[in-house]
Amino acid sequence: MKFFIDTANIDEITEAGSLGILDGVTTNPSLMAKEGISGEENIIKHYETICNIVDGHVSAEVIATDMDGMIDEGLKLASIHSQIVVKVPATANGIKAINHLSHKGIKTNCTLVFSTGQAILAAKAGATYVSPFIGRIDDMNYNGMDLIDQMVQVYHNYEFETQILAASIRNTRHIIECAEAGVDVVTSPLKPLKGLLKHPLTDIGLEKFLADHKKAQQ
Ligand code: G3P
């Protein structure tokens, strides 16, 4: 199971990287805007910085919505660094662009996926990753994990090579349930990722070990 961090924040990427368990990064236009990154030159520089911090794939999303625009932008993004994966939305033009880019050997991540039908087309188009958005489905009072379970089953049935990259993670439980379902990658904000380590019995146990050790030294 691979862990990606879902942020464009350099401090958070560095902190997650320091744990030694980080396999990649995903960004999107909202996350880039949150960091105040604008203008082609700054965007390119930011992606370069991220690629130099993390030894793994870094998803960079296209802004164009027409097929030719997505392809042009995808080629430019892919030329920034060999670690870049071009993120393309699950629209008809997006599927065509993924097909084109993957035939050129460019890695792609089909994003904004909310149905197994979209996930099947992403795999057929040759996407490297497919990103189902669990949290946003939960936000609509449906169960995002139902989509994950169905996708895992269908991808297994046909031995699709596209990797399931669970996105829109809201909490630590999502990460565990994704692991249970057998997804290939989870991309999470820093907080749920760090939440994996939290257990009150670990804190209580450590406190007692240290207190006992101190007593023995007196
Ligand atoms: O990067 C895409 C996805 O993870 C977005 O998450 O929290 O905006 O639904 P969220």
Residues whose N, C-alpha, C, O or C-beta is under 5 A from the ligand:
A	BS01	G3P	D6 T26 T27 N28 G135 R136 A167 S168 I169
